[in-house]
Amino acid sequence: MIMTSTQYDDIFLKVTALLQEYAPQPGPIDEDTELIDDLGFDSLRVMEMLHDVEDVFDITYPLNDLSDLRTVKDFVMQIQHLVRNN
């Protein structure tokens, strides 16, 4: 199955809503927003948010992939990949 930009956009909208809810330093979010530097996430906040991400998208997010996360786009792309392969 090929992910369309609409599916990417849907995932992006859901992820940004979750990020706004959990971000210690909420603010405007776009693809280049950095989870740690811009939104102030720490490991505990990321774990709390991941629980909801897994529920919303019905996926299991591999904790090993967390080290590759920097921007919102990185996160959305990883979720998109997991949804596609689920």
ChimeraX attribute file (.defattr): number of C-alpha atoms within 10 A of each C-alpha:
attribute: neighborCount
match mode: 1-to-1
recipient: residues
	/A:1	5
	/A:2	6
	/A:3	11
	/A:4	9
	/A:5	9
	/A:6	9
	/A:7	12
	/A:8	15
	/A:9	12
	/A:10	13
	/A:11	20
	/A:12	21
	/A:13	14
	/A:14	14
	/A:15	23
	/A:16	18
	/A:17	12
	/A:18	16
	/A:19	23
	/A:20	15
	/A:21	11
	/A:22	17
	/A:23	20
	/A:24	15
	/A:25	15
	/A:26	14
	/A:27	12
	/A:28	10
	/A:29	18
	/A:30	13
	/A:31	13
	/A:32	12
	/A:33	17
	/A:34	18
	/A:35	21
	/A:36	17
	/A:37	12
	/A:38	17
	/A:39	19
	/A:40	14
	/A:41	20
	/A:42	13
	/A:43	10
	/A:44	9
	/A:45	14
	/A:46	16
	/A:47	14
	/A:48	11
	/A:49	18
	/A:50	18
	/A:51	13
	/A:52	13
	/A:53	19
	/A:54	13
	/A:55	10
	/A:56	13
	/A:57	17
	/A:58	12
	/A:59	16
	/A:60	15
	/A:61	16
	/A:62	10
	/A:63	9
	/A:64	7
	/A:65	10
	/A:66	16
	/A:67	7
	/A:68	10
	/A:69	16
	/A:70	15
	/A:71	18
	/A:72	20
	/A:73	18
	/A:74	18
	/A:75	20
	/A:76	22
	/A:77	15
	/A:78	18
	/A:79	22
	/A:80	19
	/A:81	12
	/A:82	16
	/A:83	15
	/A:84	12
	/A:85	9
	/A:86	10
